[in-house]
Amino acid sequence: MVIAPGEAVMINGDQGVNRALLFNAMAGLWPFGEGRIALPVDADIIFLPQMGYLPEGRLRSLLAYPASSAEFSDAAMAQALEKVGLGEFATELDRRARWDRILDKDQQMALAFAGILLRKPRWLVMNDVLEGLEADTEARLADLLKGLPETTLIYLGHSMAFAEATGARILHLEKTTTGASKRDEAVAPQEEE
């Protein structure tokens, strides 16, 4: 499988196919198994898990992470929060809090998407991030991805909102009965600068 720069792809699969392992392998967190995954060299890649870690801190720091919050203006941060439906927090950028206790699941994912809008990565790999959200939140966040035309979008999951909003190519993983005897290679080409 080859994913071209700027393409949107949704990877789903049969019941019992563990897409989370593929996500972890792509992120370099799962060294077991066979095959080869080649990612672009020196590309700006964000891996967005279904449930991220939201530490205590200032909202501006969480929004910009892993970049420094000084790289973004307050106006840019406020605009990103507004776009994801968190405009009421735009005046609280310097508030230090346990945001995981203040924001519900939908708001936490919206905060992650606000960070994506700020950083505009070249590649974005998402694992089931839209599943389980309220329908309006899912649609709003999926629709925002259209505003990242330079970003290669890889979505592991079943979100039809993502597929419809981005016009994604859908790749379906099938569970094999023979185990891991067949080697599949997932290759993303290196970007040319």
VENNOR-V876518 format. One line per field, one symbol per residue. ss: DSSP state (A for helix, B for strand, O for the rest). psi: psi as a letter, one per 30 degrees, with the letter a starting at -180 (. if undefined). Layout:
# VENNOR-V876518
ss: ???
psi: ???
This chain:
# VENNOR-V876518
ss: OBBOOOOBBBBBBOOOOOAAAAAAAAOOOOOOOOOOBBOOOOOOBBBBOOOOOOOOBBAAAAAAOOOOAAAOOAAAAAAAAAAOOOAAAAAAOOOBBOAAAAOOAAAAAAAAAAAAAAAOOOBBBBBOOOOOOOAAAAAAAAAAAAAOOOOBBBBBOOOAAAAAAAOOBBBBBOOOOOOOOOOOOBBBOOOOO
psi: kkklkflkkkjallkfkjfeeeeeeefgfjflalakjklkkgljkkjjlejlkjlkakeeeeefkglkfffkleeeeeeeeeegghffgfggegkklifffekleeeeeeeeeeeeeefilekjjkjhffkflkeeeeeeeeefffgiffkkkjjjagjfeeeeefhkkkkkkkklfgbhfkjkkjkklkkk.
